[in-house]
Amino acid sequence: MRKFLSLLIFSIVFLSQTGFVLATGEICCTDSDCGSGEQCLCDPSPDCQITNGRVTTGKAGACGPAGSVIICPPSTIRSIEGLIRSVTDWIFKIAIIVAPLMLVIGAILFMTAAGNPERIKLGKKIIFWTVIGFLIVLFAEGIINLIDYILGVR
């Protein structure tokens, strides 16, 4: 742990002294999207389009000081809203894959119980909690979409 913290502190101090800049500014597609003295960095794609402050097509860049050595972030997420949206989308995709598999596992345990009450109970429990978990994921996705709609984000 001490080695990690030492390396982290050394990296922060070193990078702050060498003129490196982390490109976390406003999203952009061209230099004209940035303020004066800044340019669009991190290789935006040619088909990039921004509507209402959101990237609608292609990969956007980030505004940064002209002539600096830039470290481009590995992610295009630049806001808490974007992070929440990304995490919930990821969880939703995983749930769509995992829920049917868990239903099948619960059904197999239930059907092959051969009168064993513990296996029947386990199969029912797996099916029940899979349905509950998937409903929670669906409602979470729906609530986020509803909030986006009410606030006019999408």
C-alpha angles and dihedrals in degrees: 000000000000091000091052093049091046091051091047093050092045091050093050093048093045095047093046091054098046100059097251115152127201106223102229099133128117117316115259144175099194137015089259089067090064131074126257115297092020133098136199108262139177096060107279113207120254092243092054116138129176122202121182092346094307129105107245100172134021130350119313128213131218130249115244141157113292116252097017127127102253130208106201116212115245090229131057091216109117103162142047089246090054091049093050091047091049094049094047092047090051092048091047092053092048091048092053089056099039101042097064090045091052091047090054092048091050091047092049091050090048095048096043095046092104091204095313103141094203093056091045090051091047092049092050091046092052092049093046096049092043090056092045092049093047091049090052090052091048093049092047091053090046093049092051091049090048092051090048090051094048092048092044094238095135 
